[in-house]
Amino acid sequence: MKYLYIVDEFVPYPISEYSGLWNVIAEDDDECFELIVETDNEMYPEHYGKLRENIINSRKFALADEEESRVVEAFRT
């Protein structure tokens, strides 16, 4: 079974102070994390802990149909 994850992202000042939203189709939290990290080459490893926390606390929706795991959309300000 796959899920649609809606993950908040925030990187605090002084590094960049940006925020965003990730929509990801994944089987579990670990796959969601891996897909985001593979897609975002600007994320600093020191923020991986906060990203994992945000994934665990994200809204997740079970998908009725089988979908390919992927980042569906990312928005960052």
Secondary structure as UniProt FT lines:
FT   STRAND          3..11
FT   TURN            13..16
FT   STRAND          18..26
FT   HELIX           29..39
FT   TURN            41..42
FT   HELIX           45..47
FT   HELIX           48..56
FT   STRAND          59..62
FT   STRAND          70..76
//
